[in-house]
Amino acid sequence: MFFRNEAHARTFISRVKRNPNRCSNEYLSALYLLTADKSLWLTAKKDITNEEIRIEDIDIKGISPIGYMLIKAASDIKDRSTYMALTDLGDKTLISNQAFRLIMTALKISRHGYNAIDCVKKPFMS
């Protein structure tokens, strides 16, 4: 599984493992994106519970450009909004290769859920 860095991997994996609930694929996908940027995560984590992610409540003032792009991608996946267009994903001037890989991994998680997260095993998974 692709992570932006070790801090991203640690934060995402520990948050998923500590959650006693079986999360929806969309929740896991949004959490993956929100944990990819340290400043975004520090802002967003207060609006995340074990049951829900309130993306609309996250304060985006002062977050980095990649953080802004990640929160919009998370919103598109979780809430089925349309902040990003497919053409945006193909534009190298808008989205770096690393950001593209993060979004593609998030889409894989939104489709396959826990099965896409090979580094996180829940005891009740079949």
Buried (B, 14 or more C-beta within 10 A) or exposed (E): BBBBEEBBBEBBBEBBEEBEEEBBBBBBBBBBBBBBBBEBBEBBBEBBEEEEBEBEEBEEEEBEEBBBBBBBBBBBBBBEBEBBEEEBBEEEEBBEEEBBBBBEBBBBBBEEBBEBBEEBEBEEEE
